[in-house]
Amino acid sequence: DNPQIIKKRFISVLAVTILSPVYVWWWSSPAKDFEGYTLAAWLGLRCDNIVPAIALPLLLTMILFLGPLCLIICVDPSSILYDFKDIPNRIFDIYWLRSHVMAPFTEEFVFRACMLPILFSQFGRSVAIFICPLMFGLAHVHHLIEKIIKKEQSLANAIAITGLNIFQCGFTTVFGWYTSFIFLRTGHVIGPIVCHGFCNSMGFPTFSDIGYCKYPKLIWTAYIVGLVLFFMLLFPMTNPNYYEGLYWGIVEN
C-alpha cells in the first residue's frame, strides 16, 4: 500500500496494457477477401451499441448484488449518496484509482480483450471462457509470493493464510468466468470494465451485517431473489443480437 510502489505498479501495468495488443496483432493472420475484422473489433474497442454494452451488463451485475445493495440501503442509506458526492474528491486518491480505475481497466483489457481472442481462435468459446479466468485468478496471489520471497511473510504464516488466498483465487476465477462470458457475448470490453469497477466498489458480499438490519428476513430474501434473477436473466440480457458482437456470430470449427 506504499504510494510510491503503487505508482511504480501503475507504470508497469500500463506498459503491459499498451504492449498486449501488439502481441494479439502478431498472433493474428491477415484476412482474405476483406472479410476479416479490425484489431480494434477483436479487442472489443467499439462505439456501436455501446450504451446497451454498458447498461445491461452493469444492471445484471447489480441484480446479482441485490442483497448487498438492499443491506446498504437498510443499514446506512446515506452512504450511497455520500459515495456519489465524494467521487470528485476521490479522483486524485491513489488507492481509489487503483481499485476503481486502474485495476478494472488494465486487468479486463489484458485478460479479456487481449487474451480471449487468442484463446478463442485456438480453443473456441467454451474452453477460452474456462481457461482465461484461471490465469486471472492465479495473478491475484502474487502479493503473497512476493512477501515470501522478500521474507516479509514467514512460510508458517503463509501456510496459515493459504486458505484465504485460495478463496481469493477462486472468487476472482469465478468473476473472470463471468466477465469473459460478457466479453464474448457482447463483443465489447467496456462492459467487463464497468462490472469490474462496480464489484470492486461493493466487495465480496458479507452476511455479518444482516443482523444489524431491522428487516433481516427481507435482506435474506433479496439475496436469494437477486441470485435467482441473475441466472434467469444471464442469457437474455447478454443476447448477442443487442450488441452485434463478432464472437458469438462466428461458427466454431
MIMIVO-285462 format. One record per residue (C-alpha): residue in three letters; residue number from 0; x, y, z. Coordinates in steps of 0.25 Angstrom, whole numbers. Layout:
ALA, NUM, X, Y, Z
...
end
This chain:
ASP, 0, 0, 0, 0
ASN, 1, 12, 9, -1
PRO, 2, 8, 21, -10
GLN, 3, 22, 20, -17
ILE, 4, 20, 5, -20
ILE, 5, 6, 7, -25
LYS, 6, 11, 18, -35
LYS, 7, 22, 9, -40
ARG, 8, 12, -2, -42
PHE, 9, 3, 7, -49
ILE, 10, 14, 10, -59
SER, 11, 18, -5, -61
VAL, 12, 3, -10, -63
LEU, 13, 1, 2, -73
ALA, 14, 13, -3, -81
VAL, 15, 8, -17, -81
THR, 16, -6, -12, -85
ILE, 17, 0, -4, -96
LEU, 18, 8, -15, -101
SER, 19, -2, -26, -100
PRO, 20, -10, -22, -113
VAL, 21, 3, -23, -121
TYR, 22, 4, -38, -117
VAL, 23, -10, -40, -122
TRP, 24, -7, -34, -135
TRP, 25, 6, -42, -136
TRP, 26, -2, -55, -133
SER, 27, -13, -51, -144
SER, 28, -14, -55, -158
PRO, 29, -17, -46, -170
ALA, 30, -32, -48, -174
LYS, 31, -35, -52, -189
ASP, 32, -44, -44, -198
PHE, 33, -46, -33, -188
GLU, 34, -55, -42, -179
GLY, 35, -48, -41, -166
TYR, 36, -49, -31, -154
THR, 37, -40, -20, -150
LEU, 38, -31, -22, -138
ALA, 39, -40, -12, -130
ALA, 40, -52, -20, -133
TRP, 41, -45, -33, -127
LEU, 42, -41, -25, -115
GLY, 43, -55, -20, -113
LEU, 44, -52, -6, -115
ARG, 45, -65, -2, -122
CYS, 46, -74, 10, -121
ASP, 47, -86, 3, -128
ASN, 48, -97, -2, -118
ILE, 49, -88, 4, -106
VAL, 50, -100, 8, -98
PRO, 51, -106, -6, -96
ALA, 52, -92, -11, -95
ILE, 53, -90, -3, -82
ALA, 54, -104, -2, -77
LEU, 55, -109, -17, -78
PRO, 56, -97, -24, -72
LEU, 57, -96, -14, -61
LEU, 58, -111, -15, -58
LEU, 59, -109, -31, -58
THR, 60, -98, -29, -48
MET, 61, -106, -20, -39
ILE, 62, -117, -31, -39
LEU, 63, -107, -41, -34
PHE, 64, -103, -31, -23
LEU, 65, -118, -28, -20
GLY, 66, -116, -34, -6
PRO, 67, -103, -25, -2
LEU, 68, -110, -13, -8
CYS, 69, -122, -15, 0
LEU, 70, -114, -17, 12
ILE, 71, -106, -4, 10
ILE, 72, -120, 4, 8
CYS, 73, -125, -3, 21
VAL, 74, -113, 0, 30
ASP, 75, -107, 13, 24
PRO, 76, -115, 19, 12
SER, 77, -107, 32, 13
SER, 78, -94, 25, 10
ILE, 79, -99, 23, -5
LEU, 80, -102, 38, -7
TYR, 81, -88, 41, 0
ASP, 82, -80, 32, -9
PHE, 83, -86, 38, -21
LYS, 84, -84, 52, -16
ASP, 85, -69, 49, -12
ILE, 86, -65, 43, -25
PRO, 87, -59, 57, -30
ASN, 88, -50, 57, -17
ARG, 89, -46, 42, -19
ILE, 90, -41, 44, -34
PHE, 91, -28, 48, -28
ASP, 92, -28, 37, -17
ILE, 93, -17, 27, -22
TYR, 94, -24, 16, -14
TRP, 95, -37, 19, -20
LEU, 96, -31, 20, -34
ARG, 97, -24, 6, -32
SER, 98, -37, -1, -29
HIS, 99, -48, 6, -37
VAL, 100, -40, 11, -50
MET, 101, -26, 4, -52
ALA, 102, -30, -10, -47
PRO, 103, -43, -11, -55
PHE, 104, -37, -5, -68
THR, 105, -23, -12, -68
GLU, 106, -28, -25, -64
GLU, 107, -40, -26, -73
PHE, 108, -33, -21, -85
VAL, 109, -21, -31, -83
PHE, 110, -28, -43, -78
ARG, 111, -41, -41, -86
ALA, 112, -39, -32, -99
CYS, 113, -25, -37, -102
MET, 114, -24, -51, -96
LEU, 115, -38, -56, -100
PRO, 116, -37, -54, -115
ILE, 117, -24, -63, -115
LEU, 118, -31, -74, -107
PHE, 119, -43, -73, -115
SER, 120, -36, -75, -128
GLN, 121, -29, -87, -123
PHE, 122, -40, -94, -114
GLY, 123, -53, -88, -117
ARG, 124, -63, -80, -107
SER, 125, -65, -90, -96
VAL, 126, -51, -94, -94
ALA, 127, -46, -80, -95
ILE, 128, -56, -75, -84
PHE, 129, -51, -86, -75
ILE, 130, -36, -85, -77
CYS, 131, -34, -70, -77
PRO, 132, -40, -67, -63
LEU, 133, -31, -78, -57
MET, 134, -19, -69, -61
PHE, 135, -27, -57, -56
GLY, 136, -29, -63, -42
LEU, 137, -14, -68, -41
ALA, 138, -10, -54, -44
HIS, 139, -16, -49, -31
VAL, 140, -7, -57, -22
HIS, 141, 6, -50, -26
HIS, 142, 5, -42, -13
LEU, 143, 7, -54, -4
ILE, 144, 18, -59, -13
GLU, 145, 26, -46, -12
LYS, 146, 25, -46, 3
ILE, 147, 30, -60, 4
ILE, 148, 42, -57, -6
LYS, 149, 45, -44, 1
LYS, 150, 43, -51, 15
GLU, 151, 33, -41, 19
GLN, 152, 24, -53, 22
SER, 153, 29, -66, 29
LEU, 154, 26, -79, 22
ALA, 155, 18, -83, 34
ASN, 156, 9, -71, 33
ALA, 157, 8, -72, 18
ILE, 158, 3, -86, 20
ALA, 159, -7, -81, 31
ILE, 160, -13, -71, 21
THR, 161, -13, -81, 9
GLY, 162, -28, -83, 11
LEU, 163, -31, -68, 9
ASN, 164, -22, -68, -3
ILE, 165, -29, -80, -9
PHE, 166, -42, -73, -6
GLN, 167, -38, -60, -13
CYS, 168, -32, -68, -25
GLY, 169, -46, -76, -26
PHE, 170, -54, -63, -25
THR, 171, -46, -56, -35
THR, 172, -47, -68, -45
VAL, 173, -62, -69, -44
PHE, 174, -63, -54, -46
GLY, 175, -53, -56, -58
TRP, 176, -63, -66, -64
TYR, 177, -74, -56, -63
THR, 178, -67, -45, -70
SER, 179, -61, -54, -80
PHE, 180, -75, -58, -83
ILE, 181, -79, -44, -84
PHE, 182, -68, -40, -93
LEU, 183, -70, -51, -103
ARG, 184, -86, -49, -103
THR, 185, -85, -34, -105
GLY, 186, -72, -32, -113
HIS, 187, -69, -20, -104
VAL, 188, -59, -19, -94
ILE, 189, -65, -7, -87
GLY, 190, -76, -16, -80
PRO, 191, -66, -24, -73
ILE, 192, -58, -12, -69
VAL, 193, -70, -5, -63
CYS, 194, -75, -18, -56
HIS, 195, -61, -20, -50
GLY, 196, -61, -6, -45
PHE, 197, -75, -8, -38
CYS, 198, -71, -21, -32
ASN, 199, -58, -15, -26
SER, 200, -67, -4, -20
MET, 201, -76, -14, -14
GLY, 202, -66, -24, -9
PHE, 203, -69, -39, -6
PRO, 204, -84, -40, -1
THR, 205, -84, -40, 14
PHE, 206, -94, -46, 23
SER, 207, -90, -42, 37
ASP, 208, -97, -28, 36
ILE, 209, -110, -34, 33
GLY, 210, -113, -35, 48
TYR, 211, -112, -20, 49
CYS, 212, -123, -18, 40
LYS, 213, -137, -16, 44
TYR, 214, -142, -26, 34
PRO, 215, -133, -38, 33
LYS, 216, -143, -47, 26
LEU, 217, -145, -36, 15
ILE, 218, -130, -35, 13
TRP, 219, -128, -51, 12
THR, 220, -140, -51, 2
ALA, 221, -133, -40, -6
TYR, 222, -120, -49, -6
ILE, 223, -128, -61, -11
VAL, 224, -136, -53, -21
GLY, 225, -124, -46, -27
LEU, 226, -117, -59, -29
VAL, 227, -129, -66, -36
LEU, 228, -132, -54, -45
PHE, 229, -117, -53, -49
PHE, 230, -117, -67, -54
MET, 231, -131, -65, -61
LEU, 232, -126, -52, -68
LEU, 233, -112, -56, -71
PHE, 234, -114, -61, -85
PRO, 235, -126, -51, -89
MET, 236, -118, -39, -84
THR, 237, -106, -43, -91
ASN, 238, -113, -46, -104
PRO, 239, -102, -44, -115
ASN, 240, -113, -38, -124
TYR, 241, -113, -26, -115
TYR, 242, -99, -23, -117
GLU, 243, -95, -29, -131
GLY, 244, -82, -35, -125
LEU, 245, -73, -43, -134
TYR, 246, -70, -55, -125
TRP, 247, -84, -61, -124
GLY, 248, -86, -59, -139
ILE, 249, -74, -68, -143
VAL, 250, -77, -82, -145
GLU, 251, -66, -90, -137
ASN, 252, -59, -101, -144
end
